[in-house]
């Protein structure tokens, strides 16, 4: 999740924690919707799914493990985690696994497409909630931030990270498809739209 969108922050710590964990729960649900659609995941979740398929563990477990490992890369990049960063590592995978267990797997294309649309919208709104809490970037976005401090542009840094995750995940067997393309094209505009319509001040 990126912190490039500026949102009003709630003043009290309980309100910020509620927004943070609500965003993580919704983000995990969005991941689950895309995974269960079978039409393609976001670049990072292509990677997570590919590793899960190769290791036999759940995708949520992989999300947690990868988040923790990615944070090790913060050390040479001199990035500092926040409460939200730690919560992201611990809870996002748990929420994703729980939603995957609860959601029925669709088999008809119209319902699969609905899952993709709902998943991307859920992740966009979740990003607004998470950023609005103002409690630190996600572990994967911290790498992007660190790379920009080394001189790369935000756009180039994000592209390099996500194309690497996507390629590695595809080679491992993660699902790349229409859902991946929809996510890439729609996530930015939808996040901006939700940020304007739901400032959640």
N, C-alpha and C positions, 0 to 999 in steps of 0.2 A: 504494500500500500504506500502510496506516495503522499508526502506532505506539501506538495506544491500548491494545493488549494487552501486559501485562507478562510477560516470560518470563525464566527464568534464562539468563545469558549464559555461553558458554564462556570460560575464562580466557586461553587462548593465542590469539595473533593468527592463526596458520594455521587453527585450528579455527573462528574467527569468519569468516575469509575463505572457508573451505569451505562453511560454512552459508550465507553471503551468496550465493555464486555457485550453489550447489545450489538455493537458493530462486529465484534468477532463472531458472535453466534450467527448473525445474518450472513457474514462472509463465508463461514463454514457451510451454511445452507446453500449459498450460491455455488460453491465448489461442488457440493453433492449433486445439485441439479444438473450441472454440466456433465459430471462424470456419469450419472445415471442415464443421461440422454443418449450416450453412445455416439454423439455426433462430433465430438471434439472438445478438448479442454483448453483453458488458458495456457500460455507457454510454460509457466512454472508447474502447473498441474499435469501437463503432459509428462514432464520430468518426474514428478512425484508418483504418478501412476506407473510409469515405466519402471522405476525402482521398486515399487510395490509388487509389480508382476514378477520381477526377477528374484526378489527376496522372499516372497510369500507372506509378507506382513501387510497390515492394512495401510491404505493411503494416508490416513490420519497419523499413523505412527511415523511414516516417512516424512510427512510435513513437519512434525515435531523434531525429528532427528536432523533433517536438512536445515531447519531454522537454527538449531543449536550449533551445527557445524559452520553455517554461514557467519554466525556471530564471531567465530574465531578469526575470520578475515577482517573483522572490525579492528583488531589490535594493531596491525601494521598501518591501517588507514586512519588510526586515531579517532575512531568513532566511539561515542559514549551511549550506551543503552539507557532507555527510560523505563518506567513501570510498564508502559504500553508495549515496549519491545519484549520484555520478559513475558508479559501476558500473551502476546502473540505467539511466542514459541510454545508456551505451555498449553494454551486453550484452543487455538485455531484447529489443530489436528483433531482434538477431542470432539469439537463441534461438528467437524466434517464427517468423522466416523459415525457419530450419532445420527446425523441427518441421512447419510447413506443407508444406515440400518433401517430407518423409518420410512424412507421414500420407496414407493413401488417403482419397479423398472418398467418404463414404457416400451412398447414394441411397435406402435403405429407411428408413422412419420409426423403427423400433425401434433401428437402429444410429445414426441421427442423434440420437435421444434419449439413447442411451448415451454418445455423444460429449459432449453437453451436461452430463450428470451427471458424467462423468469430468473434464471441463474445470473445472467449478465446484469440485469436490473438490480438484483439483490446485492451483487458485489459492488456495483456503483454506489448504491445507497449506503452499504456497509462502510465503504471508503470514506464517505462524508461523515458518518458517525464516528468512525475511528479517528480521523484527522481532527474532528471537532473536539475530541477529548484532550488533545494537545499533550499527550503523555509519552511521546517518543515514536519514531518511525518503526515499521516492521523490519525484521532482520534483513530481508532481501532488499528493501529500499535503502537501508543503511549502506549497503555496498555501492549502490548507485550514487548516493550522496558523497561517499568517500572518493569515488572515482572522479566526480566533478571537482573535488578539491585538488585533485592531481592535474587538472587542466582539461579534462574531457567535458564536452557539453552535456547537459542533462539528456537531451534527445539521443546523442550518440551512446552515452553510458547505458541508458535504458535499453537501447536497441541491442547493443553487444551482449548484455546480460541475458535478455529474454531470448535472443536468437540462439545463444549457446544452450540455455535450458531447453528450448524447444527441440533443437537438433539432437541433443543427448537423449531427451525423453523419447523422441520418435525412434531413435536407434534401439532404445531399450524396450520398445513395444507400446509406448503410450499412445493414446488416441489423438490423432490430428485430423481435422476435417472441417466441415462447415461451421461448427461451433467455435473452433479456433479462430477462423476468419471473422465471424460475427463479433467475438470478444475483442479482437484487435481493432476493428473498425468502430465499435460502439462504446467501449468502456470509457474512453476519454470524454466524448460529448455527453454521455449519460451522467458521468460524475459531475461535470460542470452544471448540467441541468438540475440535478438534485441539490447541489450546493447553493444554487440560486433560489430554488423553491422551498427548501427545507433547511434554513439557516440554523434552526434548533438553538437559538440563543437563550 
